[in-house]
Amino acid sequence: MFDLTGKVIVVTGACGLLGRNHCEAIAKFGGIPVVLDLNQASATTLALELSDKFKVESYGYAVDITNESEVIKNADLLISQYGKIDGLVNNAANNPKMENENTQNFSRLEKFPIGIWENDLAVGLTGAFLCCKHYGPHISQNPNGGVIINISSDLGLIAPDQRLYRDDSLPEQDQPVKPITYSVIKSGLIGLTRYMATYWPERVRCNALCPGGVEAGQSDEFMALIKQRIPMGRMATMDEYQGALIFLLSDSSAYMNGSIISMDGGRTIW
């Protein structure tokens, strides 16, 4: 039921923190991970590692998913190479920081630059739209259809708790916050999921996975605060979303469409 043997699955932002784990999970279950990233060297390296470790086909491509012509070109290339596309994981996203290179806090709404707003939305939302637009029709033409998964977040379901980022040494107007674009994009992906779930409903299933935070070297102070907000008392490890991803990509979830799945240690129930 969880077998992905021979399935061609496109993963955007594949060389990022979770993207690598998504690709690894696909390869573990026999799929063909198509590694998309801005950097060709990184994409090629990851694809070679996956091929060597799991004995599957994997290829890496440099694709700017905000550039429609590049997405079209890659979709056509995959069809010429494989004759099909079975799945798409819209994972790519910027990770907006709270400070720029001059350590100036621009995360607050009043200071948030329009250029960063536009760039974040271009990658996280427009990129996902373009991938649905150009990989989606090929998926829909498969005799057995296929799957689109949008990687949203627990912050697509709840507001960020800005108290997590508070610095008592700073005045109120300079307090760091989670930037607005993250919440807007992750909420938007839920809307995109519901739209796509009804667009080719008999051939393409579309679901959203809403992961919680991943432990990745955060400060002890932050970890102490975030653990209090998660019923399981911890953040996720980098590989704990692999099982959910395989479930959603495989025939195990054959009757699941338009679902918004929170996987966050219980954070969104509080």
N, C-alpha and C positions, 0 to 999 in steps of 0.2 A: 504493500500500500504506500510505502514511503519511497519507492524506487523512482529515481530520476534518470535512469540510464538512457543516454542518447538525446536527452532534452537540452535544447539550446536556450540558455537563459542569460539575458543581458543584465549586468549589474552596473549601475552608474555610481560614480564616486567610489570605485571598487578598491582603491588603495588607501582609503581612510580607515579610521579607527574600527568601525563596525563593518565597513565594506569588505575588508579582507576576510573577516569571519563569515560573512554571507557567502563569498566565493568558495571558501574552504568547505562550508557545509554542503553546497551544491556538488562540489567535486567528490566529497565523501560518499554521497549517495548516487554517484555514477553520472551526474549531469555534466554538461559542457558549459563551464562558466565563461561568459564573454566579458572580459575585464575592460571596462571603460574608465579612463581617467584623463586628466589634462596632460599628464606627463607620460610620453611614450615609453621612456626607459623604465619608469616605475611599473607601468602596465605590463610591459613585456617581461620584466623580472618576476612579477607576481604570477603571471600565466605560466611561465616556465617552472616555477616552484610548485604550482598546483599540479601540472602535468607530471612532474617527476615524483612527487609525493603520493599522488592518488592514481596515477596511471590512467588519466583521462585526457581528452583533448581540452586545450584551453588556449585562447589567444587574447593578446592585449592590444588595445587600440587607443590612440590619443584622439579624444572627441570632446569638443567644447559643446556641451548640451544646450547652451544658450544660443548657439549658432545653428539655425534651422538647416542650412545647406550641409553642414557637417553631419548632422543627425541623419538626414536623408541619404547622404553618401554612405554612411556606415550601415544603415538598414539595407540598402541595395547590395552592399558588399557581403553582408551576412547571408542574404538570400542566394546570392551567386555561389557562396562557399558551402552553405549547408542545405539550401533549398527550403528552409523553414526557420521560424523563430517560435519557441514554445512559451517563453516567459520573460517578464521584465520586472526588475526590482528597482524602483525609483528611490535610490538611497542618497544621491548626491545632495549636499547642502554645505553652505558656508557655516563656519562656527564663529558667529560674531563675538568679538572680544569687548571687554569693558574699557580697555585703554588702547591708545595708539602708540606709535613708536616714541612719542615724546612724553609718555605716561600721563597724558591728559585724558581725563575721564569724559568720554563722549557717549556712554551708554544711556544716559538719562534722556528721556523723550525730548526735553527742551534743547538738547545739544546734539541730538542724533543726526548725522549728516545725510542729506538726501542721496548722495552718491552711494553710500553704503546700503541704504534702504533699497535702492534700485538694483544694486549688484546682488544683494542677498536674495531678493525676490526673483531675480533673473535665473539664478541657479536653482533655488529650492522649489519655486512654483512654475515659472515659465519653462525651465528645463524639464520638469516632470510632464508638463502639458505637451511639449514638443516630442518627448519620447513616446507618450501615449498616442500622439497623432501619427507618428511615422513607424514605430515598431508595432503598435496596436493592430493596424489593419492586417499585417502579415500574420500576427498571432490569430486573428479572427478567421483567417482563411485555412487554418489547419483543419483537417477532418474532425479531430477531437478537440479543437479549440486550444485554449491555454489560459495563462494566469498573468495578472498584473498585481504586484504588491507595492503599495506606497508605504515608505517608512516614515511614519509620523512620530509622535512622542507623547509621553504623559502630559507634556505642556501643550499639546493640542487639545487636551481634555480639561485641564485645570489651568488656572493662572499661575505664573511663577511666584513663589514665596520670596519676595525681595528681602526679607529679613535674613535669608541665608547669606547674603552678600554684604551685609552691613559692616561698616567700619566705624567704630565709635570715636575714632580720632578725627573723623571728618565732619564738616558741617552738613546739615540736612540737604542743602542744594547740591552737594558734591558726593552724596552717597552712591556707590556703584549699584547697578541693577542689571538684571538679565535684559539684554536688548530686545526691543519691541519686535524686530523682524522674526525672531525665533518663534514666538507665539503665533504670529500672523501666518507664517509659512506652514507650520505644523497643523494649525487649524484649517488652513486652505487645502492641505493634502487630504484631510478627511472629507471635505466637500468634493474634491476631485474624485475620490474613491467612490462616493455615492453616485456621482454622475456616470463614471465609467462602468459601474456595476449594472447600469440599466441601458448602456449603449449597445453592447453586443451580448445581451444577457444569456443567450443560448449557446454562445461560443467562447466568451471570455469572462472569467470570473475575476473580480477586482476586490481586494480586501486591503485594509490598512492595519499595520502593526504599530502599536504605540509603546515603544520601549521606555523604561525609566532610565535613570542615570547609570553610567558605567564607572566603576572605580578605576581611576587612571591617574594616580599621583596627586590627588587633591590634598589640600592642607588638613592637618589634624583637626583644626577648628571647624572647617567646613564639614568634615566627615562626622564629627560629633553632632552637629546640628541636623544634617540631612538624615542621619539614622533615626533621629527622634520622630521624623515625619513619615517613616516607612514601617508598616506593621512588621515586616520580616526583620527589621533592624539592621539592614545593610543595603548597599548598592549592588548592582549586578556585576558579574565578571564579564569579560569581553566575549566569551563564547556561549553565554547562557541563552542567547536568542536564536541559536542555530536550530534547535528543535522546533521552535514555532515557525521559523522560516520554511523548513522542509515540510512541515505539516501543511502550510498554506500553498506551497508550490506543487505538492504531490496530490495524487488521487485520494489521499486520506481526507482531504477537505472538499471532496467533489460536490457537495451540496452547500458549500459556504460561499456566499456572494454578498458583497456590500457590508461585510462585518467590520467593525472597528474594535480591534482586540487590544486591550490594555495588558501590558506585561511589565509590571512596575513594583513588584514586591508588595502590592496592596496600597500604594501611596494614594491612588485616586479614589479610594473608598473612604478616606478620612476627609 
